[in-house]
Amino acid sequence: MIRSRRITHETAYILSAVTLDSIIVCLGEQSYTETPGNINDLTLDNAQLELVEIIKNYTQVPIIVALAQGRPRLIRRIVDLSSAILMMFLPGTEGGQALVDVLMGKYNPSGRLPITYPKYNHRLSTYDYKWCEVLLDNTIDVEFEFGHGLSYTTFVYSNLNVSSTIKWNDQINITLNVRNNGSRQGDHTVLLFISDIYRSITPPNKELKGYTKLYLDPYEQQQIHFILNQTDLSFIGLNLTRQTEPGLFIITVGNLQANFTLLADDIHSD
């Protein structure tokens, strides 16, 4: 493991002559509180980014980047140079041991990003951006999306089902199958998003409305069940009260989508 934030070309040349399976590069920030942590640019400092670039120039082995930081520092220069990136945030005094457990395969990672990881300083977006933000050739280009996370196994979704029409006072029952398609046990968090297609105010692109965590043995499959109601489809309207409107909604779970229409005679407000 390379601990120094700086590495010379000579040192990198020596590394290239050593037989290595992979190189682990630990990057990020020191601990900070309040004003000492203020920065004007989210880009990780050049010395750390250059460290990965120099190593890549001299070696062909996989580079694993471990990020210990309390915020998403921009790393687009080295994303494509890295075979794996592990976001540790600020892991505490036992963080090193936890990192070893993950990298050595003792623990199968299952975390998901609780943030949208940005790619550019001038484009700090959230996952629930509004539809109008991508009009006129505008795009939302991020490094890693909210909820992104990988595992040493593969999970496959299938058979997403919901009734095509929902009466006003009825529950919304959503089911799907999740299968562990790999040879390792693993935890997995399933995220359910809802998109409101028509609304009296501009709706978000999508909103997280449910999640559940599974533990699946190799090749095991489970059916999961989400239950939503009209409150889960509500929003703060123009009159600053919470309300739900009938209309067309899209459910997104992983790479699966399904539509349903909420039926009502008029708009109801709490």
C-alpha positions in Angstrom: 0.0 0.0 0.0 1.4 3.4 -1.0 0.9 5.8 1.9 2.7 8.9 0.7 0.8 11.6 -1.1 3.7 12.2 -3.4 5.7 9.7 -5.5 8.6 10.4 -7.8 9.0 9.0 -11.3 12.0 7.0 -10.0 9.9 5.3 -7.3 7.2 4.5 -9.9 9.9 3.0 -12.1 11.0 0.7 -9.3 7.3 -0.3 -8.7 7.1 -1.2 -12.4 9.9 -3.7 -11.9 8.3 -5.4 -8.9 5.8 -8.2 -9.3 2.5 -6.9 -8.0 -1.1 -8.1 -8.1 -2.5 -4.7 -7.6 -1.6 -1.3 -6.1 -3.8 0.3 -3.4 -3.7 4.1 -3.3 -5.2 5.8 -0.3 -6.4 9.4 -1.1 -8.6 12.0 0.5 -8.6 14.5 3.3 -7.3 14.9 6.9 -9.9 15.4 9.6 -11.2 19.0 9.9 -13.8 21.1 11.8 -15.7 24.1 10.6 -13.6 26.9 9.1 -10.3 24.9 8.6 -12.2 22.6 6.3 -13.5 25.4 4.0 -12.3 25.0 0.4 -13.0 27.0 -2.8 -12.7 24.0 -5.1 -14.0 20.4 -4.7 -11.2 19.0 -6.9 -8.9 16.7 -5.0 -5.5 18.4 -4.8 -3.2 17.9 -7.8 -0.5 16.0 -5.9 -2.9 13.2 -5.1 -4.4 13.0 -8.6 -0.9 13.1 -10.1 0.1 10.2 -7.8 -2.4 7.9 -9.5 -1.4 9.2 -13.0 2.3 8.5 -12.4 1.7 5.0 -11.1 -0.5 4.2 -14.1 2.2 5.4 -16.5 4.7 3.0 -15.1 2.6 -0.1 -14.2 0.0 -2.2 -15.8 -1.4 -3.8 -12.7 -4.9 -2.8 -11.4 -5.0 0.4 -9.3 -7.5 0.4 -6.4 -8.3 3.9 -5.0 -9.6 4.2 -1.4 -11.1 7.6 -0.7 -11.1 8.7 3.0 -13.0 12.0 2.9 -16.0 13.7 4.5 -17.3 15.1 1.2 -17.2 14.2 -2.5 -13.9 15.6 -3.8 -13.7 15.6 -7.6 -11.7 12.8 -9.1 -12.6 12.6 -12.8 -8.9 12.7 -13.9 -8.3 9.3 -12.3 -11.7 7.5 -12.5 -10.8 5.8 -15.8 -7.3 5.0 -14.5 -8.7 3.0 -11.5 -9.9 -0.6 -11.6 -11.9 0.0 -8.4 -12.8 3.0 -6.2 -13.9 2.5 -2.6 -15.6 5.5 -0.8 -14.8 5.2 2.9 -16.0 8.7 4.0 -14.4 9.2 7.4 -14.1 5.6 8.8 -12.6 6.2 12.2 -9.7 4.5 13.9 -10.7 1.0 12.7 -11.2 2.1 9.1 -7.9 0.6 8.0 -9.0 -2.9 9.2 -12.4 -2.5 7.6 -10.7 -1.6 4.3 -8.5 -4.7 4.5 -11.5 -6.9 5.2 -13.3 -5.6 2.0 -10.3 -5.7 -0.3 -9.2 -9.2 0.8 -12.7 -10.5 0.3 -13.5 -11.2 3.9 -16.5 -8.9 3.7 -18.7 -8.5 0.6 -19.4 -4.7 0.2 -23.0 -3.7 0.0 -23.1 0.0 0.6 -24.8 2.6 -1.6 -23.9 6.2 -2.1 -26.2 8.5 0.1 -25.2 11.4 -2.2 -24.9 12.2 -5.9 -21.2 12.3 -6.5 -20.4 15.3 -8.8 -18.1 15.3 -11.7 -17.7 19.1 -12.1 -17.5 22.1 -9.8 -20.0 24.0 -11.8 -22.6 21.2 -11.9 -23.6 20.1 -8.5 -26.9 18.3 -8.9 -29.1 16.0 -6.9 -30.8 12.8 -8.0 -34.2 14.5 -7.8 -33.5 17.3 -10.3 -36.5 18.7 -12.1 -37.4 17.8 -15.7 -36.9 21.4 -16.9 -33.2 21.2 -15.9 -32.5 19.0 -18.9 -34.3 20.9 -21.5 -32.6 22.7 -24.4 -29.7 20.2 -24.6 -28.8 20.6 -20.9 -27.6 17.4 -19.3 -27.0 16.2 -15.8 -23.5 14.6 -15.9 -22.4 13.2 -12.6 -19.5 10.9 -11.6 -21.6 8.4 -9.6 -25.4 8.5 -9.1 -27.2 8.5 -5.8 -27.6 4.9 -4.7 -24.6 3.6 -6.7 -22.8 0.7 -5.2 -21.1 -2.5 -6.3 -20.7 -6.0 -4.8 -18.5 -9.1 -5.3 -21.6 -10.8 -6.6 -24.4 -9.8 -9.1 -28.0 -9.1 -8.3 -30.7 -9.4 -11.0 -34.2 -7.9 -10.9 -37.2 -9.4 -12.7 -41.0 -9.4 -12.8 -41.8 -5.9 -11.5 -45.5 -5.8 -11.1 -48.1 -3.2 -10.1 -51.7 -2.7 -11.1 -52.1 -0.4 -14.1 -54.9 1.6 -12.4 -55.1 2.5 -8.7 -58.3 3.8 -7.1 -58.0 6.8 -4.9 -58.1 5.1 -1.5 -56.4 1.9 -2.5 -52.9 0.9 -1.5 -50.3 0.6 -4.1 -48.8 -2.9 -4.1 -45.5 -3.4 -5.9 -43.7 -6.7 -6.2 -40.5 -7.9 -7.9 -38.0 -10.7 -7.7 -34.4 -10.3 -6.8 -31.9 -13.0 -7.5 -28.2 -13.4 -6.4 -26.7 -14.5 -9.7 -23.2 -15.0 -8.3 -21.4 -17.6 -6.2 -21.0 -15.5 -3.1 -23.4 -14.5 -0.4 -24.3 -10.9 -0.3 -26.4 -8.1 1.2 -28.3 -5.9 -1.2 -30.4 -2.8 -0.8 -33.3 -2.4 -3.3 -34.3 1.2 -4.0 -37.7 2.1 -5.3 -38.2 5.4 -7.1 -41.4 7.1 -8.2 -41.7 9.7 -11.1 -44.8 11.9 -11.3 -45.4 12.7 -15.0 -48.0 15.4 -14.6 -48.3 17.8 -11.7 -49.6 21.3 -11.1 -46.0 22.3 -10.3 -42.9 21.0 -12.0 -42.2 17.5 -10.5 -38.8 16.1 -9.7 -37.2 13.6 -12.2 -37.7 10.9 -9.5 -38.1 10.5 -5.8 -37.0 7.7 -3.5 -40.1 6.2 -2.0 -39.1 2.9 -0.6 -36.1 0.6 0.1 -35.4 -2.8 1.6 -32.3 -4.8 2.4 -31.9 -8.4 1.5 -29.4 -11.1 2.4 -29.2 -13.7 -0.4 -27.2 -16.9 -0.6 -25.6 -17.8 -3.9 -28.3 -18.2 -6.6 -31.1 -17.6 -4.1 -34.1 -15.6 -5.3 -36.6 -13.7 -3.1 -39.8 -11.8 -3.9 -40.1 -8.4 -2.2 -43.2 -6.4 -1.6 -43.5 -2.6 -1.3 -46.8 -1.0 -0.1 -47.3 2.7 -0.9 -50.4 5.0 -0.5 -51.5 8.4 -1.7 -49.3 10.2 0.9 -46.3 8.7 -0.7 -47.3 10.5 -3.9 -48.0 13.8 -2.3 -46.1 17.1 -2.6 -46.3 20.7 -1.4 -48.6 22.6 -3.8 -48.9 26.2 -4.8 -51.0 26.9 -1.7 -48.2 25.6 0.5 -50.2 22.6 1.7 -49.5 18.9 1.1 -51.7 17.4 -1.6 -51.9 14.5 -4.0 -53.0 14.7 -7.6 -54.3 11.9 -9.8 -52.4 11.0 -12.9 -49.7 8.9 -14.5 -46.7 7.6 -12.4 -43.6 5.6 -13.3 -42.0 3.1 -10.9 -38.3 2.5 -11.3 -36.4 -0.3 -9.5 -32.9 -0.8 -10.9 -33.3 -1.3 -14.7 -37.0 -2.1 -14.5 -39.9 0.3 -14.9 -43.7 0.0 -14.6 -46.5 2.5 -15.0 -49.7 3.0 -13.1 -52.5 5.6 -13.1 -53.9 7.0 -9.9 -57.7 7.6 -10.4 -59.6 10.3 -8.7 -62.5 12.7 -9.5 -60.7 15.8 -8.2 -57.6 17.0 -6.3 -57.5 16.1 -2.6 -55.6 18.1 0.0 -54.8 17.1 3.5 
